[in-house]
Amino acid sequence: MFDFDSLADSHVLVVGDVMLDRYWFGDVDRISPEAPVPVISVGQREERAGGAANVARNVAALGTRCTLLSAVGDDEAGRSLAQILGASGIDCRMGIDPETATTVKLRIISRNQQLIRIDSETPPSHEVLHRCLKDFKDVIDQCNAVILSDYGKGGLLHIAEMISTARDAGVPVIVDPKGLDFARYRGANLITPNVRELEQVVGPWASDDALASAVGALLDDLDIDQLLLTRSEQGMSLFGKGGSALHSQARAREVYDVTGAGDTVIAVVAAAVGGKINIDDALAVANAAAGIVVGKLGTAVVTLAELKEVFAQQGTA
C-alpha cells in the first residue's frame, strides 16, 4: 500500500543543467531541390522545460514542493523557461548570466518522427555558478531530498561541495549522472544511470551476477550507498553495497518516446525518499511512472492523478 499523500510532505531541491526544449511540428511532402533533404512546412510550435527543469516539473506534478537552482542566459529562451516553470508552481532561483545563452534544443518533427535536433549551448560563467552554490547552502536545511541533475552542460561545477553540504545537513542526495567520471559523485546516497551510461564506466557485463559485482565495487570505491539502474524493457534494478539487488519488472506499455524518462524516475524517487517512503515502494512507483511517460511525446511529466489511476486499476493504491 503506497501512501501518495506523503508526497505532499516532501520538499525536493533540484540543481543542475536546465534547458528549453522547442518542438516544431509539420508535414513533409517533398524533397528539397537544393540537397537530398526533406522540406517541412512548419505548423504547430511548442516550448517545454528540459533537463533539470523537466525534473523539477515532474517533482511538482506529484504535489511535492520543489525548489530549482540553476542558471540561464539573459535572453528570450531564459525568460520563456522561467515562465513555464513559474506556471508549474516551482520556486525558481535562477541565476541570470549575461555572458552566456540559455541552452536550447530544437526538435523538428513530422508525423511523430523526429527529423533533426539542433542544439545551442554555452557553459555558464563561474560567477553565476558561485551564486548558485551560495543559494544551495542557504536553502538546503529547508529540504529533505536533493536531486543533482547532470546533463554535462557545466551547471554542476561545485557538485562535490554540494554533496558534502547536503550530507552534513542529513539530506539525501540523488544524482542523475553523465559522462565517464562518476568519481565526481563521491559520497552521494543514490545515483541513477541507464544501461549505456553504466557500461561506459564499468564496461559490459555477461550476467546479472557480473553486473552486481561490478556495481558493488563501484559503490564501495566511491562511497555511494545505492545505484538505481534503469534498464528500459527490463525494468529497473536497485543495487546496494555488498552486491544486494532489488529488481522491478517493466510495466507493459507501448513505448512512444523515451525522452526524459530518466527525469521522471529520479523525480519520483526523490519525492518518495523525501516523504520518508521506503525505497521498495519508491521503486515500484517510479517504475509505474516510467511506464506512463514513455507513452508521451517528448519531455513530459507524470501527474499524481495518473499514478493513482494506475495503482487503483491494479488494486494496489
BALOBA-1460 file (C-alpha; in Angstrom, 3 decimals):
// residues 317
<rec num="1" residu="m" x="0.000" y="0.000" z="0.000"/>
<rec num="2" residu="f" x="1.546" y="3.255" z="-1.144"/>
<rec num="3" residu="d" x="0.761" y="6.449" z="0.745"/>
<rec num="4" residu="f" x="0.534" y="9.029" z="-2.032"/>
<rec num="5" residu="d" x="-0.380" y="11.734" z="0.480"/>
<rec num="6" residu="s" x="3.131" y="11.585" z="1.918"/>
<rec num="7" residu="l" x="4.484" y="13.066" z="-1.332"/>
<rec num="8" residu="a" x="2.944" y="16.380" z="-0.321"/>
<rec num="9" residu="d" x="5.090" y="16.353" z="2.840"/>
<rec num="10" residu="s" x="8.297" y="16.286" z="0.810"/>
<rec num="11" residu="h" x="10.404" y="19.263" z="-0.297"/>
<rec num="12" residu="v" x="12.862" y="18.421" z="-3.080"/>
<rec num="13" residu="l" x="15.723" y="20.670" z="-4.127"/>
<rec num="14" residu="v" x="16.685" y="20.229" z="-7.791"/>
<rec num="15" residu="v" x="20.038" y="21.554" z="-9.001"/>
<rec num="16" residu="g" x="21.554" y="21.156" z="-12.449"/>
<rec num="17" residu="d" x="21.510" y="21.990" z="-16.124"/>
<rec num="18" residu="v" x="18.246" y="23.495" z="-17.338"/>
<rec num="19" residu="m" x="17.303" y="23.965" z="-20.961"/>
<rec num="20" residu="l" x="14.416" y="24.984" z="-23.170"/>
<rec num="21" residu="d" x="13.063" y="22.229" z="-25.414"/>
<rec num="22" residu="r" x="11.467" y="23.554" z="-28.568"/>
<rec num="23" residu="y" x="9.312" y="21.405" z="-30.858"/>
<rec num="24" residu="w" x="8.349" y="22.325" z="-34.404"/>
<rec num="25" residu="f" x="5.700" y="20.085" z="-35.967"/>
<rec num="26" residu="g" x="4.822" y="19.981" z="-39.641"/>
<rec num="27" residu="d" x="4.266" y="17.971" z="-42.802"/>
<rec num="28" residu="v" x="6.822" y="16.740" z="-45.314"/>
<rec num="29" residu="d" x="5.609" y="16.232" z="-48.861"/>
<rec num="30" residu="r" x="8.700" y="16.866" z="-50.984"/>
<rec num="31" residu="i" x="12.479" y="16.718" z="-51.163"/>
<rec num="32" residu="s" x="14.489" y="19.912" z="-51.482"/>
<rec num="33" residu="p" x="15.872" y="20.624" z="-54.985"/>
<rec num="34" residu="e" x="18.948" y="22.135" z="-53.308"/>
<rec num="35" residu="a" x="20.007" y="18.984" z="-51.423"/>
<rec num="36" residu="p" x="18.622" y="15.475" z="-50.770"/>
<rec num="37" residu="v" x="16.783" y="16.529" z="-47.606"/>
<rec num="38" residu="p" x="13.059" y="16.731" z="-46.768"/>
<rec num="39" residu="v" x="11.281" y="20.075" z="-46.793"/>
<rec num="40" residu="i" x="8.995" y="20.546" z="-43.781"/>
<rec num="41" residu="s" x="6.136" y="23.010" z="-43.666"/>
<rec num="42" residu="v" x="6.056" y="24.029" z="-40.002"/>
<rec num="43" residu="g" x="2.644" y="24.386" z="-38.407"/>
<rec num="44" residu="q" x="2.500" y="23.891" z="-34.646"/>
<rec num="45" residu="r" x="5.268" y="25.071" z="-32.311"/>
<rec num="46" residu="e" x="5.702" y="24.176" z="-28.632"/>
<rec num="47" residu="e" x="8.132" y="25.056" z="-25.847"/>
<rec num="48" residu="r" x="8.768" y="22.817" z="-22.847"/>
<rec num="49" residu="a" x="11.111" y="22.720" z="-19.874"/>
<rec num="50" residu="g" x="14.058" y="20.375" z="-20.440"/>
<rec num="51" residu="g" x="16.948" y="18.922" z="-18.457"/>
<rec num="52" residu="a" x="16.858" y="19.708" z="-14.739"/>
<rec num="53" residu="a" x="13.841" y="21.933" z="-15.416"/>
<rec num="54" residu="n" x="11.902" y="18.878" z="-16.594"/>
<rec num="55" residu="v" x="12.970" y="17.053" z="-13.440"/>
<rec num="56" residu="a" x="11.603" y="19.919" z="-11.364"/>
<rec num="57" residu="r" x="8.301" y="19.909" z="-13.257"/>
<rec num="58" residu="n" x="7.959" y="16.169" z="-12.627"/>
<rec num="59" residu="v" x="8.557" y="16.729" z="-8.914"/>
<rec num="60" residu="a" x="5.926" y="19.485" z="-8.771"/>
<rec num="61" residu="a" x="3.421" y="17.381" z="-10.752"/>
<rec num="62" residu="l" x="3.421" y="14.885" z="-7.861"/>
<rec num="63" residu="g" x="2.169" y="17.550" z="-5.471"/>
<rec num="64" residu="t" x="5.637" y="17.774" z="-3.929"/>
<rec num="65" residu="r" x="7.155" y="21.127" z="-3.043"/>
<rec num="66" residu="c" x="10.079" y="21.876" z="-5.356"/>
<rec num="67" residu="t" x="12.898" y="24.425" z="-5.403"/>
<rec num="68" residu="l" x="15.065" y="24.696" z="-8.522"/>
<rec num="69" residu="l" x="18.575" y="26.165" z="-8.638"/>
<rec num="70" residu="s" x="20.256" y="26.746" z="-11.981"/>
<rec num="71" residu="a" x="21.441" y="29.395" z="-14.431"/>
<rec num="72" residu="v" x="20.056" y="30.794" z="-17.671"/>
<rec num="73" residu="g" x="21.119" y="33.466" z="-20.098"/>
<rec num="74" residu="d" x="19.683" y="36.975" z="-20.206"/>
<rec num="75" residu="d" x="17.669" y="36.103" z="-23.293"/>
<rec num="76" residu="e" x="14.259" y="35.228" z="-24.664"/>
<rec num="77" residu="a" x="14.763" y="31.488" z="-24.131"/>
<rec num="78" residu="g" x="15.616" y="32.001" z="-20.463"/>
<rec num="79" residu="r" x="12.528" y="34.137" z="-19.942"/>
<rec num="80" residu="s" x="10.324" y="31.540" z="-21.660"/>
<rec num="81" residu="l" x="11.746" y="28.825" z="-19.443"/>
<rec num="82" residu="a" x="11.140" y="30.882" z="-16.291"/>
<rec num="83" residu="q" x="7.528" y="31.439" z="-17.358"/>
<rec num="84" residu="i" x="6.940" y="27.711" z="-17.909"/>
<rec num="85" residu="l" x="8.444" y="26.835" z="-14.534"/>
<rec num="86" residu="g" x="6.572" y="29.589" z="-12.704"/>
<rec num="87" residu="a" x="3.286" y="28.249" z="-14.067"/>
<rec num="88" residu="s" x="4.151" y="24.858" z="-12.540"/>
<rec num="89" residu="g" x="4.396" y="26.277" z="-9.022"/>
<rec num="90" residu="i" x="8.155" y="25.750" z="-8.723"/>
<rec num="91" residu="d" x="10.265" y="28.001" z="-6.520"/>
<rec num="92" residu="c" x="12.822" y="29.057" z="-9.151"/>
<rec num="93" residu="r" x="16.096" y="30.598" z="-8.043"/>
<rec num="94" residu="m" x="17.697" y="31.083" z="-11.421"/>
<rec num="95" residu="g" x="20.953" y="32.926" z="-11.823"/>
<rec num="96" residu="i" x="20.852" y="35.233" z="-14.845"/>
<rec num="97" residu="d" x="24.144" y="35.029" z="-16.717"/>
<rec num="98" residu="p" x="24.535" y="37.851" z="-19.262"/>
<rec num="99" residu="e" x="27.720" y="36.256" z="-20.604"/>
<rec num="100" residu="t" x="26.066" y="33.081" z="-21.898"/>
<rec num="101" residu="a" x="22.946" y="31.912" z="-23.728"/>
<rec num="102" residu="t" x="20.265" y="29.605" z="-22.364"/>
<rec num="103" residu="t" x="20.667" y="26.048" z="-23.637"/>
<rec num="104" residu="v" x="18.060" y="25.299" z="-26.316"/>
<rec num="105" residu="k" x="17.242" y="22.007" z="-28.031"/>
<rec num="106" residu="l" x="15.107" y="22.354" z="-31.137"/>
<rec num="107" residu="r" x="13.431" y="19.180" z="-32.417"/>
<rec num="108" residu="i" x="11.748" y="19.185" z="-35.827"/>
<rec num="109" residu="i" x="9.044" y="16.515" z="-36.080"/>
<rec num="110" residu="s" x="6.818" y="15.242" z="-38.869"/>
<rec num="111" residu="r" x="4.209" y="12.521" z="-38.423"/>
<rec num="112" residu="n" x="5.535" y="11.749" z="-34.957"/>
<rec num="113" residu="q" x="9.042" y="11.150" z="-36.289"/>
<rec num="114" residu="q" x="11.945" y="13.368" z="-35.268"/>
<rec num="115" residu="l" x="13.768" y="14.547" z="-38.382"/>
<rec num="116" residu="i" x="16.578" y="16.507" z="-36.752"/>
<rec num="117" residu="r" x="17.626" y="18.052" z="-33.437"/>
<rec num="118" residu="i" x="19.505" y="21.354" z="-33.296"/>
<rec num="119" residu="d" x="21.339" y="22.228" z="-30.056"/>
<rec num="120" residu="s" x="22.530" y="25.657" z="-28.951"/>
<rec num="121" residu="e" x="24.526" y="25.835" z="-25.716"/>
<rec num="122" residu="t" x="27.286" y="27.651" z="-23.854"/>
<rec num="123" residu="p" x="28.525" y="26.835" z="-20.320"/>
<rec num="124" residu="p" x="27.562" y="29.249" z="-17.533"/>
<rec num="125" residu="s" x="30.176" y="31.545" z="-16.033"/>
<rec num="126" residu="h" x="31.972" y="30.790" z="-12.760"/>
<rec num="127" residu="e" x="30.420" y="33.841" z="-11.145"/>
<rec num="128" residu="v" x="26.821" y="32.709" z="-11.601"/>
<rec num="129" residu="l" x="27.712" y="29.157" z="-10.513"/>
<rec num="130" residu="h" x="29.266" y="30.520" z="-7.329"/>
<rec num="131" residu="r" x="25.999" y="32.343" z="-6.597"/>
<rec num="132" residu="c" x="24.153" y="29.062" z="-7.182"/>
<rec num="133" residu="l" x="26.366" y="27.349" z="-4.591"/>
<rec num="134" residu="k" x="25.583" y="30.103" z="-2.082"/>
<rec num="135" residu="d" x="21.848" y="29.654" z="-2.726"/>
<rec num="136" residu="f" x="22.289" y="25.904" z="-2.243"/>
<rec num="137" residu="k" x="23.816" y="26.417" z="1.202"/>
<rec num="138" residu="d" x="21.070" y="28.891" z="2.119"/>
<rec num="139" residu="v" x="18.174" y="26.566" z="1.243"/>
<rec num="140" residu="i" x="19.477" y="23.057" z="1.999"/>
<rec num="141" residu="d" x="18.172" y="22.994" z="5.584"/>
<rec num="142" residu="q" x="14.646" y="23.593" z="4.306"/>
<rec num="143" residu="c" x="14.661" y="20.498" z="2.058"/>
<rec num="144" residu="n" x="14.514" y="16.756" z="2.709"/>
<rec num="145" residu="a" x="15.909" y="15.437" z="-0.590"/>
<rec num="146" residu="v" x="18.284" y="16.785" z="-3.245"/>
<rec num="147" residu="i" x="18.456" y="15.914" z="-6.939"/>
<rec num="148" residu="l" x="21.639" y="16.799" z="-8.801"/>
<rec num="149" residu="s" x="20.654" y="16.586" z="-12.466"/>
<rec num="150" residu="d" x="23.823" y="16.445" z="-14.545"/>
<rec num="151" residu="y" x="23.407" y="16.970" z="-18.280"/>
<rec num="152" residu="g" x="27.057" y="17.771" z="-18.845"/>
<rec num="153" residu="k" x="26.426" y="21.460" z="-19.625"/>
<rec num="154" residu="g" x="28.650" y="22.828" z="-16.847"/>
<rec num="155" residu="g" x="25.992" y="23.761" z="-14.309"/>
<rec num="156" residu="l" x="27.317" y="21.452" z="-11.570"/>
<rec num="157" residu="l" x="30.832" y="22.811" z="-11.241"/>
<rec num="158" residu="h" x="30.563" y="22.716" z="-7.426"/>
<rec num="159" residu="i" x="28.921" y="19.301" z="-7.179"/>
<rec num="160" residu="a" x="31.424" y="17.857" z="-4.681"/>
<rec num="161" residu="e" x="30.819" y="20.703" z="-2.241"/>
<rec num="162" residu="m" x="27.069" y="20.404" z="-2.731"/>
<rec num="163" residu="i" x="27.135" y="16.687" z="-1.907"/>
<rec num="164" residu="s" x="29.257" y="17.314" z="1.172"/>
<rec num="165" residu="t" x="26.997" y="20.141" z="2.356"/>
<rec num="166" residu="a" x="23.847" y="18.064" z="1.921"/>
<rec num="167" residu="r" x="25.312" y="15.043" z="3.698"/>
<rec num="168" residu="d" x="26.399" y="17.242" z="6.618"/>
<rec num="169" residu="a" x="22.811" y="18.510" z="6.818"/>
<rec num="170" residu="g" x="21.441" y="14.953" z="6.772"/>
<rec num="171" residu="v" x="19.673" y="15.459" z="3.435"/>
<rec num="172" residu="p" x="19.729" y="12.514" z="0.979"/>
<rec num="173" residu="v" x="21.473" y="13.239" z="-2.343"/>
<rec num="174" residu="i" x="20.272" y="11.576" z="-5.552"/>
<rec num="175" residu="v" x="22.308" y="12.085" z="-8.723"/>
<rec num="176" residu="d" x="21.411" y="11.600" z="-12.378"/>
<rec num="177" residu="p" x="24.943" y="11.083" z="-13.743"/>
<rec num="178" residu="k" x="26.571" y="11.951" z="-17.038"/>
<rec num="179" residu="g" x="29.918" y="11.112" z="-18.622"/>
<rec num="180" residu="l" x="32.751" y="8.773" z="-17.702"/>
<rec num="181" residu="d" x="33.810" y="10.294" z="-14.388"/>
<rec num="182" residu="f" x="31.474" y="9.004" z="-11.685"/>
<rec num="183" residu="a" x="34.130" y="9.944" z="-9.108"/>
<rec num="184" residu="r" x="32.662" y="13.453" z="-9.054"/>
<rec num="185" residu="y" x="29.548" y="11.938" z="-7.413"/>
<rec num="186" residu="r" x="31.522" y="10.505" z="-4.493"/>
<rec num="187" residu="g" x="29.514" y="10.423" z="-1.282"/>
<rec num="188" residu="a" x="26.044" y="10.596" z="-2.882"/>
<rec num="189" residu="n" x="23.289" y="8.417" z="-1.449"/>
<rec num="190" residu="l" x="21.962" y="7.196" z="-4.801"/>
<rec num="191" residu="i" x="22.915" y="7.504" z="-8.471"/>
<rec num="192" residu="t" x="20.556" y="6.646" z="-11.346"/>
<rec num="193" residu="p" x="22.400" y="5.753" z="-14.582"/>
<rec num="194" residu="n" x="20.849" y="3.943" z="-17.511"/>
<rec num="195" residu="v" x="22.489" y="0.886" z="-19.064"/>
<rec num="196" residu="r" x="24.554" y="2.802" z="-21.613"/>
<rec num="197" residu="e" x="25.832" y="5.244" z="-19.010"/>
<rec num="198" residu="l" x="26.835" y="2.491" z="-16.616"/>
<rec num="199" residu="e" x="28.541" y="0.433" z="-19.335"/>
<rec num="200" residu="q" x="30.725" y="3.413" z="-20.182"/>
<rec num="201" residu="v" x="32.012" y="3.398" z="-16.602"/>
<rec num="202" residu="v" x="32.260" y="-0.286" z="-15.592"/>
<rec num="203" residu="g" x="32.320" y="-1.958" z="-19.022"/>
<rec num="204" residu="p" x="29.844" y="-4.519" z="-20.417"/>
<rec num="205" residu="w" x="28.667" y="-7.436" z="-18.286"/>
<rec num="206" residu="a" x="27.864" y="-11.020" z="-19.274"/>
<rec num="207" residu="s" x="25.417" y="-11.849" z="-16.467"/>
<rec num="208" residu="d" x="23.414" y="-10.344" z="-13.632"/>
<rec num="209" residu="d" x="25.992" y="-11.689" z="-11.176"/>
<rec num="210" residu="a" x="28.767" y="-9.912" z="-13.060"/>
<rec num="211" residu="l" x="26.685" y="-6.735" z="-13.090"/>
<rec num="212" residu="a" x="26.070" y="-6.925" z="-9.339"/>
<rec num="213" residu="s" x="29.777" y="-7.474" z="-8.707"/>
<rec num="214" residu="a" x="30.802" y="-4.509" z="-10.868"/>
<rec num="215" residu="v" x="28.235" y="-2.201" z="-9.286"/>
<rec num="216" residu="g" x="29.187" y="-3.309" z="-5.778"/>
<rec num="217" residu="a" x="32.829" y="-2.486" z="-6.440"/>
<rec num="218" residu="l" x="31.867" y="0.921" z="-7.868"/>
<rec num="219" residu="l" x="29.728" y="1.790" z="-4.850"/>
<rec num="220" residu="d" x="32.454" y="0.776" z="-2.413"/>
<rec num="221" residu="d" x="35.092" y="2.731" z="-4.306"/>
<rec num="222" residu="l" x="33.042" y="5.928" z="-4.438"/>
<rec num="223" residu="d" x="31.314" y="5.636" z="-1.038"/>
<rec num="224" residu="i" x="27.881" y="5.721" z="-2.684"/>
<rec num="225" residu="d" x="25.078" y="3.907" z="-0.873"/>
<rec num="226" residu="q" x="22.946" y="2.685" z="-3.771"/>
<rec num="227" residu="l" x="22.667" y="2.632" z="-7.570"/>
<rec num="228" residu="l" x="19.359" y="2.512" z="-9.435"/>
<rec num="229" residu="l" x="19.875" y="1.154" z="-12.945"/>
<rec num="230" residu="t" x="17.118" y="1.929" z="-15.444"/>
<rec num="231" residu="r" x="17.041" y="-0.948" z="-17.942"/>
<rec num="232" residu="s" x="14.383" y="0.013" z="-20.477"/>
<rec num="233" residu="e" x="12.169" y="-3.007" z="-21.252"/>
<rec num="234" residu="q" x="13.859" y="-4.966" z="-18.440"/>
<rec num="235" residu="g" x="12.618" y="-2.545" z="-15.808"/>
<rec num="236" residu="m" x="14.876" y="-1.274" z="-13.027"/>
<rec num="237" residu="s" x="17.431" y="-2.737" z="-10.647"/>
<rec num="238" residu="l" x="18.397" y="-1.228" z="-7.301"/>
<rec num="239" residu="f" x="21.860" y="-2.220" z="-6.080"/>
<rec num="240" residu="g" x="23.334" y="-1.681" z="-2.648"/>
<rec num="241" residu="k" x="26.771" y="-2.203" z="-1.197"/>
<rec num="242" residu="g" x="27.743" y="-5.822" z="-0.796"/>
<rec num="243" residu="g" x="26.000" y="-6.884" z="-4.020"/>
<rec num="244" residu="s" x="22.397" y="-6.787" z="-2.772"/>
<rec num="245" residu="a" x="19.882" y="-6.141" z="-5.536"/>
<rec num="246" residu="l" x="16.178" y="-5.463" z="-5.910"/>
<rec num="247" residu="h" x="14.622" y="-5.856" z="-9.363"/>
<rec num="248" residu="s" x="11.394" y="-4.292" z="-10.617"/>
<rec num="249" residu="q" x="9.954" y="-5.547" z="-13.885"/>
<rec num="250" residu="a" x="8.863" y="-3.035" z="-16.515"/>
<rec num="251" residu="r" x="5.152" y="-2.399" z="-16.767"/>
<rec num="252" residu="a" x="3.879" y="-3.426" z="-20.198"/>
<rec num="253" residu="r" x="3.091" y="-0.277" z="-22.215"/>
<rec num="254" residu="e" x="3.630" y="0.880" z="-25.763"/>
<rec num="255" residu="v" x="6.832" y="2.923" z="-25.929"/>
<rec num="256" residu="y" x="6.206" y="6.153" z="-27.802"/>
<rec num="257" residu="d" x="9.192" y="8.300" z="-26.769"/>
<rec num="258" residu="v" x="11.827" y="7.648" z="-24.083"/>
<rec num="259" residu="t" x="12.913" y="11.316" z="-23.945"/>
<rec num="260" residu="g" x="13.015" y="12.458" z="-20.322"/>
<rec num="261" residu="a" x="12.023" y="9.095" z="-18.809"/>
<rec num="262" residu="g" x="15.051" y="9.257" z="-16.508"/>
<rec num="263" residu="d" x="13.890" y="12.696" z="-15.336"/>
<rec num="264" residu="t" x="10.567" y="11.218" z="-14.266"/>
<rec num="265" residu="v" x="12.174" y="8.283" z="-12.455"/>
<rec num="266" residu="i" x="14.564" y="10.390" z="-10.392"/>
<rec num="267" residu="a" x="11.797" y="12.891" z="-9.566"/>
<rec num="268" residu="v" x="9.519" y="10.171" z="-8.201"/>
<rec num="269" residu="v" x="12.297" y="8.502" z="-6.212"/>
<rec num="270" residu="a" x="13.416" y="11.787" z="-4.657"/>
<rec num="271" residu="a" x="9.875" y="12.847" z="-3.771"/>
<rec num="272" residu="a" x="9.251" y="9.455" z="-2.168"/>
<rec num="273" residu="v" x="12.529" y="9.443" z="-0.256"/>
<rec num="274" residu="g" x="11.848" y="12.981" z="0.935"/>
<rec num="275" residu="g" x="8.425" y="11.838" z="2.121"/>
<rec num="276" residu="k" x="10.013" y="9.046" z="4.189"/>
<rec num="277" residu="i" x="8.670" y="6.304" z="1.918"/>
<rec num="278" residu="n" x="10.740" y="3.115" z="1.879"/>
<rec num="279" residu="i" x="12.860" y="2.518" z="-1.188"/>
<rec num="280" residu="d" x="10.980" y="-0.651" z="-2.244"/>
<rec num="281" residu="d" x="7.726" y="1.276" z="-2.616"/>
<rec num="282" residu="a" x="9.539" y="4.206" z="-4.209"/>
<rec num="283" residu="l" x="10.972" y="1.880" z="-6.848"/>
<rec num="284" residu="a" x="7.545" y="0.438" z="-7.684"/>
<rec num="285" residu="v" x="6.017" y="3.883" z="-8.132"/>
<rec num="286" residu="a" x="8.981" y="5.132" z="-10.199"/>
<rec num="287" residu="n" x="8.620" y="2.103" z="-12.463"/>
<rec num="288" residu="a" x="4.932" y="2.857" z="-12.955"/>
<rec num="289" residu="a" x="5.719" y="6.497" z="-13.716"/>
<rec num="290" residu="a" x="8.299" y="5.476" z="-16.316"/>
<rec num="291" residu="g" x="5.699" y="3.281" z="-17.994"/>
<rec num="292" residu="i" x="3.380" y="6.269" z="-18.282"/>
<rec num="293" residu="v" x="5.858" y="8.878" z="-19.504"/>
<rec num="294" residu="v" x="7.295" y="6.775" z="-22.355"/>
<rec num="295" residu="g" x="3.807" y="6.833" z="-23.860"/>
<rec num="296" residu="k" x="4.048" y="10.616" z="-24.276"/>
<rec num="297" residu="l" x="5.849" y="12.619" z="-26.949"/>
<rec num="298" residu="g" x="8.980" y="14.493" z="-25.903"/>
<rec num="299" residu="t" x="9.829" y="15.883" z="-22.496"/>
<rec num="300" residu="a" x="6.754" y="15.370" z="-20.356"/>
<rec num="301" residu="v" x="5.558" y="14.910" z="-16.788"/>
<rec num="302" residu="v" x="3.569" y="12.274" z="-14.943"/>
<rec num="303" residu="t" x="0.887" y="13.652" z="-12.665"/>
<rec num="304" residu="l" x="-0.187" y="12.356" z="-9.294"/>
<rec num="305" residu="a" x="-3.640" y="11.641" z="-10.738"/>
<rec num="306" residu="e" x="-2.138" y="9.435" z="-13.467"/>
<rec num="307" residu="l" x="-0.138" y="7.445" z="-10.926"/>
<rec num="308" residu="k" x="-3.137" y="6.978" z="-8.651"/>
<rec num="309" residu="e" x="-5.181" y="5.722" z="-11.580"/>
<rec num="310" residu="v" x="-2.571" y="3.091" z="-12.500"/>
<rec num="311" residu="f" x="-2.360" y="1.788" z="-8.952"/>
<rec num="312" residu="a" x="-6.127" y="1.888" z="-8.495"/>
<rec num="313" residu="q" x="-6.591" y="-0.269" z="-11.601"/>
<rec num="314" residu="q" x="-4.222" y="-2.813" z="-10.100"/>
<rec num="315" residu="g" x="-5.808" y="-2.623" z="-6.666"/>
<rec num="316" residu="t" x="-2.501" y="-1.617" z="-5.068"/>
<rec num="317" residu="a" x="-3.107" y="2.039" z="-4.225"/>
